[in-house]
Each structure stands twice: as structure tokens, then as C-alpha cells.
Amino acid sequence: MSRKFTAIITKEEKWYVGHCVELGVVSQGKTIEEAQANLKEAVELYLESFGADDIPESKGEIVLYRLEVAVGA
């Protein structure tokens, strides 16, 4: 059985950081591929520890965009 989740990878200085939106699981790697593999392993370990019952699966459209706001105006 497989489940689908939303993953976001951002570049933070020298590391790529992967976030699983639904679970709040975070991992990192020196490359995008390493961050993806590490996040997948972290999510699998999370699900083994806490189970997959009552965890929402990603089903909808995902929209990402850069948001710019005025600060101190």
C-alpha cells in the first residue's frame, strides 16, 4: 500500500531541506536527490512509529508561489 503526501524542498544555505506538509516531517541533504531520499525515509519511519490511520493524504491541487509583502511600512 502506498500513500501520497505533499513535499516541498527549499535551499537553505548549503543544504536542501525537505518538508512533508501533512505530517510536519523535515529532513535535509546536500543535493535535491539526497534531500528527497532522506525525506522519504523520514516519512516512512514516522509512519512506522505513529501509524497511517487518520493522517490526511494529499489529494488536491498544489499551488506554490513566492509571496512578497511590505515590512515596516
C-alpha positions, 0 to 999 in steps of 0.5 A: 500500500502506498500513500501520497503526501505533499513535499516541498524542498527549499535551499537553505544555505548549503543544504536542501531541506525537505518538508512533508506538509501533512505530517510536519516531517523535515529532513535535509541533504546536500543535493535535491536527490539526497534531500528527497531520499532522506525525506522519504525515509523520514516519512516512512519511519514516522509512519512506522512509529505513529501509524497511517490511520487518520493522517490526511493524504494529499489529494488536491491541487498544489499551488506554490508561489513566492509571496512578497509583502511590505515590512515596516511600512 
